[in-house]
Amino acid sequence: MAFLASFMFVYSLTILFNQIDLLSPLEALFVLAGLFVIVWILAPAPEAGFRPWSSEHYFFSCWAGGQGLIAVFWPFFLILNAALASVDWLVKSGWLTVSSWDDLHFMLLLPIIWWTVSIWRCSAHADLRLYGGGARFVTICVFLEFALKLYIRIDYPRLFFNCEELLLDYGSCF
């Protein structure tokens, strides 16, 4: 689960560890391990005999906690990682401006809030407590990724964005 969560941090952690030097990889691992233990302890025990609701109103049943954790976690997690990787790759290759990158991350925020609420409500429907705690931990990691990208965007935009080729949006690099 931690390996999958680290896929989201491809560009942001490399900048954080190699160029900003805010904290070391060992310190980050220690903090994330402690956070995972706390989330795992607070995760609910799996419910026996759970029957998922009808998939007719899938988004509502996920929001209300009526689906299994697998049905809520994996589809959105894969789509979210593909979207974040694509947006970051497009910015690194110069196809998107800083403003477009901001807009796309802002558009992803509302579905991430829906997904977080759904995961926290459906985590009791996991097979093991470890899976429920791990899914909750990954949702927290998504918000940490957004906070780290916002920090890089505000304080260190020249490290992430290709500011030499952004003629229309050059003011965003300062």
C-alpha positions in Angstrom: 0.0 0.0 0.0 2.8 2.4 0.8 4.5 1.6 -2.6 1.3 2.6 -4.3 1.0 5.8 -2.3 4.6 6.7 -3.2 3.7 6.7 -6.9 1.8 10.0 -6.4 5.0 11.6 -5.0 7.2 11.1 -8.0 8.1 14.7 -8.8 7.3 16.4 -5.5 9.4 14.1 -3.2 12.4 14.3 -5.5 12.3 18.1 -5.4 11.8 18.1 -1.6 14.7 15.7 -0.9 17.2 16.8 -3.5 16.7 20.5 -4.0 14.8 22.0 -1.0 16.4 19.9 1.8 13.5 20.6 4.1 13.7 17.0 5.6 15.6 13.9 4.8 14.0 10.7 3.4 14.6 8.9 6.7 12.7 11.7 8.6 9.8 11.5 6.1 9.7 7.7 6.4 9.6 8.0 10.2 6.7 10.6 10.1 4.7 8.6 7.6 5.2 5.3 9.5 4.0 7.0 12.7 1.0 8.4 10.8 0.2 5.0 9.4 0.3 3.4 12.8 -2.1 6.0 14.2 -4.5 5.6 11.3 -4.3 1.8 11.6 -5.1 1.9 15.3 -8.1 4.2 14.7 -9.4 2.1 11.8 -12.6 0.3 12.5 -12.8 -3.5 12.8 -14.1 -5.2 9.8 -17.9 -5.9 9.8 -19.0 -9.5 9.4 -21.8 -10.3 7.0 -21.7 -7.0 5.1 -23.9 -6.9 1.9 -23.2 -4.1 -0.5 -26.0 -1.9 -1.7 -27.2 -1.9 -5.2 -24.8 -0.4 -7.8 -27.7 1.5 -9.4 -26.7 4.7 -7.5 -23.0 3.8 -7.2 -21.7 7.3 -6.3 -24.3 7.8 -3.6 -23.9 4.3 -2.2 -20.1 4.9 -2.0 -20.7 8.2 -0.3 -23.1 6.7 2.2 -20.8 3.8 3.0 -22.8 1.1 1.3 -20.1 -0.4 -0.9 -17.1 -2.6 -0.2 -13.8 -0.9 0.2 -12.3 -2.5 -2.9 -15.1 -1.1 -5.1 -14.5 2.4 -3.7 -10.7 2.5 -3.4 -9.2 1.0 -6.6 -11.1 2.6 -9.5 -10.6 6.2 -8.2 -7.1 5.5 -7.0 -6.0 4.4 -10.4 -7.7 7.2 -12.2 -6.3 9.8 -9.7 -2.8 8.6 -10.1 -3.1 8.6 -13.9 -4.4 12.1 -13.8 -1.8 13.4 -11.4 1.1 11.8 -13.3 -0.3 13.1 -16.7 -0.7 16.7 -15.4 2.8 16.7 -13.9 4.3 15.2 -17.1 2.6 17.7 -19.2 3.9 20.6 -17.1 7.5 19.1 -17.1 7.4 18.8 -20.9 6.1 22.4 -21.3 2.7 21.6 -22.7 0.8 23.1 -19.7 1.3 26.5 -18.1 1.4 27.1 -14.4 -2.2 28.4 -14.4 -3.4 25.4 -16.2 -1.7 23.2 -13.7 -3.4 25.1 -10.9 -6.8 24.7 -12.5 -6.4 21.0 -13.0 -5.4 20.4 -9.4 -8.3 22.5 -8.3 -10.7 20.5 -10.4 -9.4 17.3 -8.9 -10.0 18.6 -5.4 -13.8 18.0 -5.2 -13.6 14.4 -6.4 -10.8 13.8 -3.9 -13.0 15.0 -1.1 -15.8 12.7 -2.3 -13.4 9.8 -2.4 -11.9 10.5 1.0 -15.4 10.6 2.6 -16.3 7.4 0.8 -13.1 5.6 1.9 -13.5 6.6 5.5 -17.1 5.4 5.5 -16.5 2.2 3.7 -13.3 1.2 5.5 -15.3 -1.0 7.9 -16.2 -3.1 4.9 -12.6 -4.3 4.3 -11.5 -7.9 4.7 -8.8 -6.9 7.1 -8.3 -3.9 9.4 -4.9 -3.4 7.7 -6.7 -2.7 4.4 -9.1 -0.2 5.9 -6.3 1.6 7.7 -4.1 1.5 4.6 -6.9 3.0 2.4 -7.4 5.7 5.0 -3.7 6.4 5.1 -3.5 6.7 1.3 -6.3 9.3 1.4 -4.2 11.3 3.9 -1.2 10.9 1.6 -3.2 12.4 -1.3 -3.8 15.6 0.8 -0.1 15.6 1.8 0.8 15.4 -1.9 -1.5 18.4 -2.6 0.0 20.4 0.3 3.6 19.6 -0.9 2.7 20.6 -4.5 1.2 23.8 -3.2 4.3 24.5 -1.2 6.5 23.9 -4.2 4.2 26.0 -6.4 4.3 29.0 -4.1 7.8 29.0 -2.8 9.9 27.1 -5.4 8.1 27.3 -8.8 11.3 27.5 -10.8 12.3 24.0 -9.5 9.2 22.3 -10.9 7.9 24.4 -13.8 9.8 25.1 -17.0 9.9 28.8 -16.6 12.2 29.6 -19.5 9.6 28.4 -22.0 6.5 29.9 -20.4 6.3 33.2 -22.2 2.6 33.7 -21.5 2.7 32.7 -17.8 6.2 33.9 -16.9 5.0 36.0 -14.0 3.8 32.8 -12.1 7.4 31.7 -11.8 8.3 34.4 -9.3 
